[in-house]
Amino acid sequence: MPIVVLIVLKETVMKQASTPQELEIALGENLKALRLQKNLDRQTLCGQAGISENALRHLEDGNGATLKTLVRVIRALNREDWIAGIAPQVSINPLHMIHKNNPRQRARRKTNGKKEKV
């Protein structure tokens, strides 16, 4: 089975992952498939990403890895667009642009049951 088909199948599995552990495993398998598609061995990718082979092994096996490791591997594989997909840029809601009363600068004085003098 060609690697491209495997990546598509694994992406389908990622959408169906119901637990964080299943998602980690599917993500690791996708990264491993991409690494093999680019004909990179672990040692080469680790050198490019600046991580240890154990860190890459943990990431690919879905055994937990740091966010820093994930970002470095994604950059080394030239897939920064994946990061943009999970962290979309926040847009401004036009309803928030409507001017309301000026925001408070201070809290009101407590009166302790007495009427305030005006």
Secondary structure, 3 states (H helix, E strand, C coil): CCHHHHHHHHHHHHHHCCCHHHHHHHHHHHHHHHHHHCCCCHHHHHHHHCCCHHHHHHHHHCCCCCHHHHHHHHHHCCCHHHHHHHCCCCCCCHHHHCCCCCCCCCCCCCCCCCCCCC
